[in-house]
Amino acid sequence: MLEVCRAVGRPGAAGGERPPTEPRPETPSKARDRAPRTPRAAGTAGVVLSTSAIGHRLGVLPRPLTVPGTLVGLTLLFVSGSLAWSEPAFPLWAPAVGVHILVRATANPSGGR
């Protein structure tokens, strides 16, 4: 599910070309500090937020994984420009989701909730 979200959210992922970008005008330092450090941080934030919401709605993710996922997504979206340590938040959250899904599938192979 994460790979599909990444491929859909990335321009040019389907083999198309990215549109040419114009240089950005100078922005005030506060706005620049709040901007995501990289475009990848914004895309990853979208993946984390959508995965948390969809996983919770479908009953795949419990609230103890949904809340940190939402916080990780919001952190990547709004804070990653000013705090360099916030970018590794996704690599810490993703394995927790994977382990939960594997443990749940092993404990209940019939697929019931």
C-alpha positions, 0 to 999 in steps of 0.5 A: 500500500505504501509503494502505491501511495508513493508512486501515485504521489510522485510526479513522473513516476509513471514514466512521464516527464516532470514539468520544468520548474522555475526558480522560486522567488525569495521567501521570508526566512520564517516561511522558508523554515516552515517549508519541508526540507525536501519535496520527499518530506512532503510526499512522505507526510502524505503517505503517512497521513493517508496510511494512518487514516485509511488503516484506522478506517478499515480497522487494520491499524489500532489507535496506538499506531494511528495517532503516532502516524498522524503526528509523524505525518504532521511533523514531516509536513510542518517541522521538517524544515527546522528540525533535521531529526524529524526526517527519520520519524517515518523510518521508525514508524513504518516498521512498527506498522509492518510488524503489527500487520504481520503479527495480526495476520499470524495470530488470526490467519482467517482474516477476521477482525 
